[in-house]
Amino acid sequence: MSESRVLVVDSDASRLQTLGAILQFIDHSPVMVESVAELNLSQQRQQDWLAVVVGDTADEGGFAAFVDWLKRDRYHPPLLVLQPRREALMQRHNLDASACMSLDYPVKYPQLHEFLRRASLLRMDLDQQSMRQAGPSGNSPAIRRTRRLIEQVAAFDTTVLVTGESGTGKEVVARAIHSCSSRRDKPFVAVNCGAIPSELLESELFGHEKGAFTGAITSRKGRFEMADGGTLFLDEIGDMSLPMQVKILRALQERTYERVGSNRSVRCDVRVIAATHRNLEDAIVKGTFREDLFYRLNVFPIEMPPLRERLEDLPMLIDDLIAGNERNGHGSVRLAPDAVHALRAYHWPGNVRELSNLVERLAVLHPSATVGAQLLPQRYRVGQPTLTPAEEPAEDRHEAMLAAAGLLPPPSTASAIAALSTLPPEGVNLKDHIEGIELALIRQALQQSSGVVAHAAKLLNTRRTTLVEKLRKYGLTRELAAEGEQLSA
């Protein structure tokens, strides 16, 4: 474990063994080398060690390169240097006093224990920061489990498939894996496979040569080439066409690809992380996703839970989103306890993305103020006292007007759903009941939007591609076509 590993570098073999024995005695795990040349730094991280004990270094050039590598991480473990080398080492390598401490020899237990205790406290602080900054925010069991999976897979080049509803933070997981991996100094390149037309996706991923097609006036790098040495994030891979899936499968298997318009194979060194909100196993049954590609991607699955299943994370998420807005110059706001309590009662169909939009919206409407439950938009005030029209915030009156015009779902949608959730004495078929509610709401949204799928998706607060999939599931495309309706995207 890096929490107890201490690197010992000393060309004096006898002293090296003595230092190692002392560290083992006080329950630390020494990694002992006579020269840093024995270390394969390409396979190491600065944070792999709690501290570095430095004795004599026969290879000064190699040790200087090691210190330069160590300093690439501003939070690198401290050097505990045997006297009297500390001052010269600090000057030669421009080290801060807190990062280069003088260790007596023969070693005095209280001094060594204090230095390692300080290093351990620093590591704990950094771990807490990284939990908040790298990876999904929160402290619920589901998020702790997700962070453990991220830590386990980050050190390997294993392909990862991140699943979960839209807005849960799948790209956050992908970026956390990249930032914790040995590829973190190389590019992280993201591409949304569902947002690019299928006829252009091949060029987007693999690049093209000049003249490969009309409009290709110059050669262009693809995302695989841009991500060389780093990580390629394929978001919404479930929306990829079958012909494109074949080409992606070959690139993953052979680690080679060809630019559009070229017959020359190019090798690629990328770590692939894919994400989707779809159930790919269902898609395989329907014939819309290749089974061999699924197994190639699903080497290490990570599922992001929806926000409604981890509402205990809500206060931490709100604090992190506010801090992010402040860093990005998007204003500041604070939420009163009753506002946070009200938000816990909301069902969050848009997940963390919806919460992020709400926090930014409140920062614009109430800059640097503390927002109570009564100032939240109507849809987030489930169970709160009803306001008179004069008391209602202006933005809520605007939403009510849009709802009345059929351009937004009415503010009482959540209450209506709650009423439908009453269990009758004879019981219900839960699956059929839920599908019936979903089908009724989809029909209403299509009716209000005159059959325009994109507008209906907005009314239902879901992605257009998700709604199209549900239309096929319930056979609504055929039904509307039979009735003479024209669905447009």
C-alpha positions as CSV (number, residue, x, y, z in Angstrom):
1,M,0.0,0.0,0.0
2,S,1.4,3.5,-0.9
3,E,0.2,4.7,2.6
4,S,3.1,2.7,4.2
5,R,5.6,2.3,1.3
6,V,8.9,4.2,1.8
7,L,11.6,4.3,-0.9
8,V,15.1,4.1,0.4
9,V,18.0,5.1,-1.9
10,D,21.5,4.4,-0.6
11,S,24.6,3.1,-2.3
12,D,25.9,2.0,1.1
13,A,24.5,-1.6,1.1
14,S,25.0,-2.1,4.8
15,R,23.2,1.1,5.8
16,L,20.5,0.4,3.2
17,Q,19.7,-2.9,5.0
18,T,19.7,-1.2,8.4
19,L,17.3,1.5,7.2
20,G,15.0,-1.1,5.7
21,A,15.0,-3.1,8.9
22,I,14.1,0.0,11.0
23,L,11.2,0.8,8.7
24,Q,9.9,-2.7,8.8
25,F,10.0,-2.6,12.6
26,I,7.8,0.4,12.7
27,D,5.2,-1.2,10.3
28,H,6.3,0.5,7.1
29,S,7.1,-1.3,3.8
30,P,10.5,-0.3,2.5
31,V,11.5,-0.4,-1.2
32,M,15.3,-0.5,-1.1
33,V,17.5,0.4,-4.1
34,E,21.2,1.2,-4.2
35,S,20.6,3.4,-7.3
36,V,17.5,5.0,-8.8
37,A,18.6,3.3,-12.0
38,E,16.9,0.2,-10.6
39,L,13.6,1.9,-10.7
40,N,11.4,1.8,-13.8
41,L,9.9,5.3,-13.5
42,S,7.6,4.7,-16.5
43,Q,5.8,2.2,-14.3
44,Q,5.8,4.3,-11.2
45,R,3.9,7.3,-9.8
46,Q,5.2,9.9,-7.5
47,Q,2.5,9.1,-5.0
48,D,3.5,5.4,-4.9
49,W,5.7,6.2,-1.9
50,L,4.9,7.9,1.4
51,A,8.5,9.3,1.7
52,V,11.9,8.9,0.1
53,V,14.9,8.3,2.4
54,V,18.1,9.4,0.7
55,G,21.6,8.3,1.8
56,D,24.7,8.3,-0.6
57,T,23.9,8.4,-4.3
58,A,26.7,7.1,-6.5
59,D,25.0,8.0,-9.8
60,E,24.5,11.8,-9.3
61,G,23.2,12.3,-12.9
62,G,20.6,9.6,-12.5
63,F,19.6,10.9,-9.1
64,A,19.2,14.4,-10.5
65,A,16.9,13.0,-13.2
66,F,14.9,11.2,-10.5
67,V,14.4,14.4,-8.5
68,D,13.3,16.2,-11.6
69,W,10.8,13.4,-12.3
70,L,9.6,13.5,-8.6
71,K,9.0,17.3,-8.8
72,R,6.6,16.9,-11.7
73,D,4.0,16.3,-9.1
74,R,3.9,19.4,-6.9
75,Y,2.6,17.2,-4.0
76,H,5.5,14.7,-4.3
77,P,6.5,12.7,-1.2
78,P,9.1,14.4,1.0
79,L,12.8,13.6,0.8
80,L,14.3,12.5,4.2
81,V,18.0,13.2,3.6
82,L,20.8,11.8,5.8
83,Q,22.9,14.6,7.2
84,P,24.9,16.5,6.1
85,R,23.7,16.4,2.4
86,R,20.4,18.3,2.9
87,E,21.6,21.9,2.3
88,A,23.5,21.0,-0.9
89,L,20.6,18.9,-2.2
90,M,18.1,21.7,-1.6
91,Q,20.3,24.2,-3.5
92,R,21.2,21.9,-6.3
93,H,17.6,20.8,-7.0
94,N,15.7,24.0,-5.8
95,L,13.7,22.1,-3.2
96,D,11.5,23.6,-0.6
97,A,12.4,23.1,3.0
98,S,9.1,21.3,3.7
99,A,9.9,18.8,0.9
100,C,13.5,18.1,2.0
101,M,14.1,17.2,5.6
102,S,17.3,16.4,7.4
103,L,17.4,12.9,9.0
104,D,19.9,12.0,11.7
105,Y,22.0,8.8,11.4
106,P,22.1,6.6,13.4
107,V,18.3,7.0,13.1
108,K,16.4,8.4,16.1
109,Y,13.0,6.8,16.3
110,P,11.1,9.9,17.5
111,Q,12.5,12.0,14.6
112,L,11.7,9.4,12.0
113,H,8.3,8.7,13.4
114,E,7.5,12.5,13.4
115,F,8.6,12.9,9.7
116,L,6.5,9.9,8.6
117,R,3.6,11.1,10.6
118,R,3.7,14.5,8.8
119,A,4.0,12.8,5.5
120,S,1.0,10.6,6.3
121,L,-1.1,13.6,7.3
122,L,-0.2,15.3,4.1
123,R,-1.2,12.2,2.2
124,M,-4.6,12.1,4.0
125,D,-5.3,15.7,3.0
126,L,-4.4,15.0,-0.6
127,D,-6.6,11.9,-0.7
128,Q,-9.5,14.0,0.6
129,Q,-8.9,16.6,-2.1
130,S,-8.6,14.0,-4.8
131,M,-11.9,12.4,-3.7
132,R,-13.6,15.7,-4.3
133,Q,-11.7,16.8,-7.4
134,A,-11.0,13.5,-9.3
135,G,-14.1,11.4,-9.8
136,P,-17.7,11.7,-8.8
137,S,-18.5,13.8,-5.7
138,G,-20.3,12.2,-2.8
139,N,-19.8,9.9,0.1
140,S,-22.7,7.4,-0.4
141,P,-21.9,3.7,-0.5
142,A,-22.6,3.6,-4.3
143,I,-20.1,6.5,-5.0
144,R,-17.5,5.0,-2.6
145,R,-17.8,1.8,-4.6
146,T,-17.4,3.6,-7.9
147,R,-14.3,5.4,-6.6
148,R,-12.8,2.1,-5.6
149,L,-13.4,0.7,-9.0
150,I,-11.8,3.8,-10.6
151,E,-8.7,3.3,-8.4
152,Q,-8.5,-0.4,-9.2
153,V,-8.7,-0.1,-13.0
154,A,-6.8,3.2,-13.4
155,A,-3.3,1.6,-13.3
156,F,-4.1,-0.8,-16.1
157,D,-4.8,-0.2,-19.8
158,T,-8.0,-2.3,-19.5
159,T,-11.0,-1.1,-21.6
160,V,-13.8,0.3,-19.4
161,L,-17.5,0.5,-20.2
162,V,-19.3,3.1,-18.1
163,T,-23.1,2.8,-18.0
164,G,-25.8,4.8,-16.4
165,E,-28.7,7.2,-17.1
166,S,-28.0,10.5,-19.0
167,G,-26.6,13.2,-16.7
168,T,-25.2,10.9,-14.1
169,G,-21.6,11.9,-14.7
170,K,-20.2,9.1,-17.0
171,E,-17.5,11.5,-18.4
172,V,-16.5,12.4,-14.9
173,V,-15.7,8.8,-14.3
174,A,-13.7,8.5,-17.6
175,R,-11.7,11.7,-16.7
176,A,-11.0,10.4,-13.2
177,I,-9.6,7.1,-14.6
178,H,-7.4,9.0,-17.0
179,S,-6.1,11.4,-14.4
180,C,-5.2,8.5,-12.0
181,S,-3.5,6.5,-14.7
182,S,0.1,6.6,-16.1
183,R,-1.4,8.3,-19.2
184,R,-2.5,11.4,-17.3
185,D,0.2,13.6,-18.9
186,K,-1.1,12.6,-22.4
187,P,-4.3,13.8,-24.1
188,F,-7.8,12.9,-23.0
189,V,-10.0,13.1,-26.1
190,A,-13.8,12.8,-25.9
191,V,-16.1,12.2,-28.8
192,N,-19.9,11.8,-28.6
193,C,-20.8,9.1,-31.0
194,G,-24.5,10.0,-30.9
195,A,-24.0,13.6,-31.8
196,I,-22.1,13.0,-35.1
197,P,-23.9,11.7,-38.2
198,S,-22.9,8.2,-39.0
199,E,-21.5,9.1,-42.4
200,L,-19.1,11.5,-40.8
201,L,-18.1,9.5,-37.7
202,E,-15.5,7.4,-39.5
203,S,-13.6,10.5,-40.6
204,E,-14.0,12.0,-37.1
205,L,-12.5,9.0,-35.4
206,F,-9.8,7.9,-37.9
207,G,-9.2,11.1,-39.9
208,H,-9.0,11.5,-43.6
209,E,-6.6,12.2,-46.5
210,K,-6.8,15.2,-48.8
211,G,-9.4,14.5,-51.5
212,A,-10.9,11.5,-49.8
213,F,-14.4,12.9,-50.3
214,T,-16.0,16.1,-51.4
215,G,-14.9,18.9,-49.1
216,A,-11.8,17.2,-47.9
217,I,-9.4,19.9,-49.0
218,T,-6.7,19.0,-46.5
219,S,-5.7,15.9,-44.6
220,R,-7.1,15.8,-41.0
221,K,-6.2,13.9,-37.9
222,G,-8.8,11.7,-36.3
223,R,-9.6,11.4,-32.6
224,F,-7.6,8.1,-32.4
225,E,-4.5,10.0,-33.6
226,M,-5.2,13.0,-31.3
227,A,-5.4,10.7,-28.3
228,D,-2.2,8.8,-29.1
229,G,-0.5,7.8,-25.8
230,G,-3.6,9.0,-23.8
231,T,-7.2,8.1,-23.4
232,L,-10.0,8.1,-26.0
233,F,-13.5,8.4,-24.5
234,L,-16.3,7.1,-26.8
235,D,-19.5,8.6,-25.3
236,E,-22.9,7.2,-26.3
237,I,-21.3,4.3,-28.1
238,G,-24.7,2.6,-28.1
239,D,-25.9,5.1,-30.8
240,M,-23.1,4.0,-33.2
241,S,-24.3,2.4,-36.5
242,L,-23.6,-1.2,-37.2
243,P,-21.1,-0.6,-40.0
244,M,-19.1,1.7,-37.8
245,Q,-19.2,-0.8,-35.0
246,V,-17.3,-3.2,-37.2
247,K,-14.5,-0.7,-37.8
248,I,-14.3,0.2,-34.1
249,L,-14.0,-3.5,-33.2
250,R,-11.1,-3.9,-35.6
251,A,-9.3,-0.9,-34.2
252,L,-9.7,-2.2,-30.7
253,Q,-8.6,-5.7,-31.6
254,E,-5.7,-4.9,-33.9
255,R,-4.7,-1.5,-32.4
256,T,-4.5,-0.2,-36.0
257,Y,-6.8,1.8,-38.3
258,E,-6.7,3.5,-41.7
259,R,-7.6,7.1,-42.5
260,V,-10.5,7.6,-44.8
261,G,-9.0,7.6,-48.4
262,S,-5.8,5.8,-47.3
263,N,-4.8,2.2,-47.5
264,R,-1.9,2.6,-45.0
265,S,-2.5,1.1,-41.5
266,V,-1.5,3.3,-38.6
267,R,-0.8,1.9,-35.2
268,C,-2.5,3.5,-32.2
269,D,-1.6,3.5,-28.5
270,V,-4.8,4.6,-26.8
271,R,-6.7,3.5,-23.8
272,V,-10.4,3.3,-24.7
273,I,-13.2,4.1,-22.3
274,A,-16.8,3.8,-23.6
275,A,-20.0,5.0,-22.1
276,T,-23.7,4.6,-22.9
277,H,-27.1,5.2,-21.3
278,R,-28.6,2.3,-23.3
279,N,-28.9,-1.3,-22.2
280,L,-26.5,-2.9,-24.7
281,E,-27.5,-6.4,-23.9
282,D,-31.1,-5.5,-25.0
283,A,-29.7,-3.8,-28.1
284,I,-27.8,-7.1,-28.9
285,V,-31.1,-9.0,-28.8
286,K,-32.7,-6.3,-31.0
287,G,-29.8,-6.6,-33.5
288,T,-28.7,-2.9,-33.1
289,F,-25.4,-3.6,-31.3
290,R,-22.8,-6.2,-32.1
291,E,-22.3,-8.8,-29.4
292,D,-18.5,-9.2,-30.1
293,L,-18.0,-5.4,-29.7
294,F,-20.0,-5.5,-26.4
295,Y,-17.6,-8.1,-25.0
296,R,-14.6,-6.2,-26.3
297,L,-15.8,-3.1,-24.5
298,N,-17.3,-4.6,-21.4
299,V,-14.0,-5.8,-19.9
300,F,-14.3,-3.7,-16.8
301,P,-17.9,-2.3,-16.3
302,I,-18.7,0.6,-14.0
303,E,-22.3,1.7,-13.5
304,M,-23.0,5.2,-12.4
305,P,-26.1,5.4,-10.1
306,P,-28.8,7.9,-10.7
307,L,-29.0,10.9,-8.4
308,R,-32.3,9.8,-6.9
309,E,-30.5,6.7,-5.5
310,R,-27.8,8.7,-3.7
311,L,-29.6,11.7,-2.3
312,E,-27.3,11.7,0.7
313,D,-24.7,13.1,-1.7
314,L,-26.9,16.1,-2.5
315,P,-25.2,18.6,0.0
316,M,-21.7,17.7,-1.1
317,L,-22.7,17.9,-4.8
318,I,-24.3,21.3,-4.3
319,D,-21.1,22.6,-2.5
320,D,-18.9,21.3,-5.3
321,L,-21.1,22.7,-8.1
322,I,-21.1,26.1,-6.4
323,A,-17.3,26.0,-6.0
324,G,-17.0,25.1,-9.7
325,N,-19.2,28.0,-10.7
326,E,-17.1,30.4,-8.6
327,R,-13.9,29.1,-10.2
328,N,-15.4,29.5,-13.7
329,G,-16.7,33.0,-13.0
330,H,-20.4,31.9,-13.2
331,G,-21.4,33.6,-10.0
332,S,-22.0,32.4,-6.5
333,V,-25.0,31.4,-4.4
334,R,-25.8,29.6,-1.2
335,L,-28.7,27.2,-0.5
336,A,-30.5,27.3,2.9
337,P,-31.1,24.0,4.7
338,D,-34.8,24.1,3.9
339,A,-33.9,24.4,0.2
340,V,-31.6,21.4,0.3
341,H,-34.4,19.5,2.2
342,A,-36.9,20.4,-0.6
343,L,-34.5,19.2,-3.3
344,R,-34.2,15.8,-1.6
345,A,-37.9,15.3,-2.3
346,Y,-37.4,15.9,-6.0
347,H,-37.1,12.9,-8.4
348,W,-34.2,14.3,-10.5
349,P,-34.9,12.9,-14.0
350,G,-31.9,14.9,-15.3
351,N,-29.6,13.6,-12.6
352,V,-26.5,15.6,-11.7
353,R,-26.6,17.6,-15.0
354,E,-30.0,18.9,-14.0
355,L,-28.7,19.8,-10.5
356,S,-25.7,21.6,-12.1
357,N,-28.1,23.7,-14.3
358,L,-30.3,24.5,-11.3
359,V,-27.3,25.8,-9.3
360,E,-26.0,27.9,-12.1
361,R,-29.5,29.3,-12.7
362,L,-29.9,30.2,-9.0
363,A,-26.5,31.9,-9.1
364,V,-27.7,34.1,-12.0
365,L,-31.1,34.9,-10.4
366,H,-29.9,35.4,-6.8
367,P,-26.2,36.4,-7.0
368,S,-24.2,36.0,-3.8
369,A,-27.5,35.4,-1.9
370,T,-28.8,32.5,0.3
371,V,-31.7,30.8,-1.5
372,G,-34.5,29.3,0.7
373,A,-37.0,26.7,-0.4
374,Q,-39.6,29.4,-1.4
375,L,-37.2,30.8,-4.0
376,L,-36.7,27.5,-5.7
377,P,-38.4,27.0,-9.1
378,Q,-41.9,25.5,-8.7
379,R,-41.1,22.0,-9.8
380,Y,-38.5,21.7,-7.1
381,R,-40.8,22.7,-4.3
382,V,-42.6,19.4,-3.9
383,G,-44.4,19.3,-0.5
384,Q,-43.7,23.0,0.1
385,P,-46.5,25.6,0.9
386,T,-48.2,27.0,-2.3
387,L,-47.4,30.6,-3.0
388,T,-49.9,33.2,-4.1
389,P,-49.3,34.6,-7.6
390,A,-47.8,37.8,-6.1
391,E,-45.4,35.9,-4.0
392,E,-44.3,33.5,-6.8
393,P,-40.9,34.2,-8.3
394,A,-41.0,35.8,-11.8
395,E,-39.3,32.8,-13.4
396,D,-42.0,30.5,-12.0
397,R,-44.8,32.7,-13.5
398,H,-43.0,32.5,-16.8
399,E,-42.8,28.6,-16.5
400,A,-46.5,28.5,-15.7
401,M,-47.3,30.5,-18.8
402,L,-45.2,28.1,-20.9
403,A,-46.9,25.1,-19.3
404,A,-50.3,26.6,-20.0
405,A,-49.3,27.0,-23.6
406,G,-48.3,23.4,-23.8
407,L,-44.5,24.1,-24.1
408,L,-43.5,22.7,-20.7
409,P,-44.9,20.0,-18.5
410,P,-47.1,21.6,-15.8
411,P,-45.5,22.2,-12.4
412,S,-47.9,19.7,-10.8
413,T,-46.3,16.8,-12.8
414,A,-44.5,15.4,-9.7
415,S,-47.7,15.5,-7.7
416,A,-49.6,13.7,-10.4
417,I,-47.0,11.0,-10.6
418,A,-47.2,10.7,-6.8
419,A,-51.0,10.2,-7.0
420,L,-50.5,7.4,-9.6
421,S,-48.2,5.6,-7.2
422,T,-51.1,4.6,-4.8
423,L,-51.2,0.8,-4.5
424,P,-54.8,-0.6,-4.9
425,P,-56.0,-3.3,-2.5
426,E,-55.8,-6.0,-5.3
427,G,-52.2,-5.1,-6.2
428,V,-50.8,-4.3,-9.6
429,N,-48.4,-5.7,-12.2
430,L,-45.6,-3.2,-11.5
431,K,-43.9,-3.5,-14.9
432,D,-47.1,-3.0,-16.8
433,H,-48.2,-0.2,-14.5
434,I,-45.0,1.8,-15.0
435,E,-45.0,1.2,-18.7
436,G,-48.6,2.5,-18.8
437,I,-47.6,5.7,-17.1
438,E,-44.6,6.2,-19.4
439,L,-46.7,5.5,-22.5
440,A,-49.4,8.0,-21.4
441,L,-46.8,10.7,-20.7
442,I,-45.1,10.1,-24.1
443,R,-48.4,10.4,-25.9
444,Q,-49.2,13.7,-24.2
445,A,-45.7,15.1,-25.0
446,L,-46.0,14.1,-28.6
447,Q,-49.5,15.7,-28.8
448,Q,-48.3,18.9,-27.2
449,S,-45.3,19.1,-29.5
450,S,-47.3,18.3,-32.7
451,G,-45.2,15.1,-33.2
452,V,-41.8,16.8,-33.2
453,V,-39.6,14.3,-31.3
454,A,-36.9,16.9,-30.3
455,H,-39.6,19.1,-28.7
456,A,-41.3,16.1,-27.0
457,A,-38.0,15.0,-25.6
458,K,-37.5,18.4,-24.0
459,L,-41.0,18.2,-22.4
460,L,-40.0,14.8,-20.9
461,N,-36.6,16.1,-19.9
462,T,-34.9,13.2,-21.8
463,R,-32.5,12.8,-24.8
464,R,-34.0,12.7,-28.3
465,T,-32.3,9.4,-28.9
466,T,-33.8,7.9,-25.8
467,L,-37.3,9.0,-26.8
468,V,-36.8,7.6,-30.3
469,E,-35.9,4.2,-28.8
470,K,-39.0,4.3,-26.6
471,L,-41.2,5.2,-29.6
472,R,-39.9,2.1,-31.4
473,K,-40.4,0.0,-28.2
474,Y,-44.1,1.0,-27.9
475,G,-44.7,1.0,-31.7
476,L,-45.7,4.6,-31.7
477,T,-43.9,5.4,-34.9
478,R,-46.0,2.9,-36.8
479,E,-49.2,4.0,-35.0
480,L,-48.7,7.7,-35.8
481,A,-47.7,7.0,-39.3
482,A,-51.0,5.1,-39.7
483,E,-52.9,8.1,-38.4
484,G,-51.1,10.4,-40.9
485,E,-48.9,12.1,-38.4
486,Q,-45.4,13.0,-39.4
487,L,-42.7,12.7,-36.8
488,S,-39.7,14.9,-37.3
489,A,-36.4,14.9,-35.4
